[in-house]
Amino acid sequence: MPKLIHTRDGRFVAEITLQEGTLRLGRAADCDITLDDDTVSGHHATVTVRPSAYLEGLLDVLVEDPGSTNGTWLGQRRLDKRHMLKHDETLRLGSHEFTLIDEVTRGMETTTIILPDEA
């Protein structure tokens, strides 16, 4: 199962095991992951987990920013469309970071599989 490692200011906050479905991240109380940070919008980003369109038995993890004020960042790049998150990539929402750890695809690091950034 893929998981997100949540850190804030370099400190571990939580490990979130991902299952099929959608998680809403933001400051609003109705979000699945509520972030106490004034630079995070009420409904800042969504993470959708679904069966892989490319590899049987694996899950795709997609992140989308529905128009937050300060943006969702992948490294130094602001996401402006849906992005398929890959093992060891880190999202930043305000001072919060979420790194995808996927043990199944980690074992494929020596195999080259070219996937589109958006799905």
C-alpha positions in Angstrom: 0.0 0.0 0.0 1.3 3.5 -0.8 1.5 6.0 2.0 2.2 9.6 2.5 4.7 10.8 5.1 3.5 14.1 6.4 6.1 16.5 7.8 6.0 20.1 8.9 9.1 22.2 9.2 11.2 19.1 8.9 9.4 17.2 11.7 7.4 14.1 11.3 3.6 14.6 11.8 1.9 11.4 10.5 2.1 8.4 8.2 -1.1 8.2 6.1 -1.8 4.8 4.4 -3.5 5.4 1.1 -6.5 3.3 -0.1 -8.7 3.7 -3.1 -10.7 6.9 -2.9 -10.3 10.6 -2.5 -8.7 12.6 0.3 -9.3 16.4 0.7 -6.4 18.4 2.2 -6.9 21.9 3.6 -7.8 24.1 6.5 -11.5 23.4 6.5 -13.0 21.2 9.2 -14.6 18.9 6.6 -11.3 18.0 5.0 -10.0 14.4 5.4 -6.6 15.9 6.4 -7.0 19.2 8.2 -3.9 21.5 8.2 -3.5 24.2 10.8 -1.7 26.8 8.6 -2.9 30.2 7.5 -1.1 29.8 4.1 -3.3 26.7 3.3 -6.7 27.2 1.7 -9.9 25.7 3.1 -10.0 23.1 0.4 -6.4 23.2 -0.9 -5.8 20.0 -2.7 -7.2 16.5 -3.4 -5.4 13.2 -3.6 -7.1 10.5 -5.5 -6.0 6.9 -5.3 -7.3 4.5 -8.0 -6.3 1.2 -9.6 -3.4 1.8 -12.0 -4.3 2.4 -15.6 -0.9 0.9 -16.6 0.1 -1.8 -14.2 -2.2 -4.5 -12.8 -2.4 -4.7 -9.1 -0.9 -1.3 -8.4 -2.5 2.0 -7.4 -2.1 5.4 -9.1 -1.9 8.4 -6.7 -3.1 11.6 -8.4 -2.9 15.1 -6.8 -4.8 18.1 -8.0 -5.1 21.7 -6.8 -8.6 23.0 -7.4 -7.4 26.7 -7.3 -5.8 27.3 -3.9 -4.5 30.8 -3.2 -0.9 29.9 -2.5 -0.6 26.8 -4.7 0.4 23.2 -4.3 4.1 22.6 -5.1 6.0 19.7 -6.4 9.7 20.6 -5.7 10.1 24.1 -7.2 7.2 23.7 -9.6 3.7 24.9 -8.9 1.1 22.3 -10.0 -1.3 23.8 -12.5 -2.9 20.5 -13.5 -3.5 17.0 -12.2 -0.2 15.2 -11.5 0.4 11.5 -11.0 2.6 11.3 -7.9 5.5 8.9 -8.1 7.5 7.2 -5.4 9.6 9.7 -3.3 8.1 12.8 -4.8 7.1 15.5 -2.2 4.2 17.8 -2.3 4.2 21.1 -0.4 1.1 22.9 0.9 2.2 25.9 3.0 4.6 24.6 5.6 3.4 21.0 5.2 5.1 18.4 3.1 3.8 15.0 1.9 6.2 12.5 0.5 4.8 9.5 -1.3 6.4 6.2 -0.3 5.3 3.2 -2.4 7.2 0.1 -1.5 5.9 -1.8 -4.5 7.1 0.7 -7.1 10.3 1.4 -5.1 11.3 -2.1 -6.1 10.9 -1.1 -9.7 13.6 1.7 -9.5 15.9 -0.1 -11.8 13.1 -0.6 -14.3 12.2 2.2 -16.6 8.5 2.8 -16.9 7.5 6.0 -18.6 4.2 7.4 -17.3 2.5 10.6 -18.2 2.5 13.4 -15.6 -1.2 13.9 -15.9 -3.9 11.3 -16.1 
